[in-house]
Amino acid sequence: MRYRFYRVHKYVCFELADFEHTIARTDFLDPKACLALQEKLTNLIHMLKHHGEYEDAHIHDLLRQKNSNSQLTLEKEHQEHEQAFHDLSHQLEKIMTVQGHSEKIQLGNEFYLAYRSFYSEMLKHLYDEETVLLPELQALYSDEELAKLQAQTYQKMTPEQMLGMLNVLFPHANPEDMHFFTNEIKQAAPEKFQIVWEQLSDNYKQLIHSYSLSLT
């Protein structure tokens, strides 16, 4: 099995779906519910921006180094996402400022539909990264060369940051993913890994251990 970027997409997809579910249940006549939704949108946008910026700066740079243009369409989509973030934020702010109940409800439904459209575009975007860019990267680089990029990232992280990352990703990962992430950290930063492993949930450790045994 070849080296795979984009395992984090499982978490990204969860957050996208969770926000859609939250909008669907939101009472737009309740100011507190709207404020909570606004905070959740802000956090989602922050995560998606950080995710896209990392891909553009690091993963896509591997393609640029080989004079590949495969990433250009997806980089353009990252720029388009910025406009979508602005539009969604503006729509929600408008809902919170209008006074009429019927208008709030109407605008709330329009916001829900706008997000659902963005959500569907994001799913296609993530799919294209994994089915277009990843095969290109695998064709241009060895597994060892691809792994170096993530190793450099881990070497810059603190054990606390690593543990925080794993605790965010693992609820949306299978045992093979968990084994992959912890093994990568162990190889990239052995001393930090020991600290992370000691603090990792026993449940996750058991899943990783069981998966490791299945490989023997």
Secondary structure, DSSP 8 states (H G I E B T S, - for coil): ------TTHHHHHHHHHHHHHHHHH--TT-HHHHHHHHHHHHHHHHHHHHHHHHIIIIIHHHHHHTT--TTHHHHHHHHHHHHHHHHHHHHHHHHHH---HHHHHHHHHHHHHHHHHHHHHHHHHHHHIIIIIHHHHHHHS-HHHHHHHHHHHHHHS-HHHHHHHHHHHGGG--HHHHHHHHHHHHHH-HHHHHHHHHHS-HHHHHHHHHHHHHH-
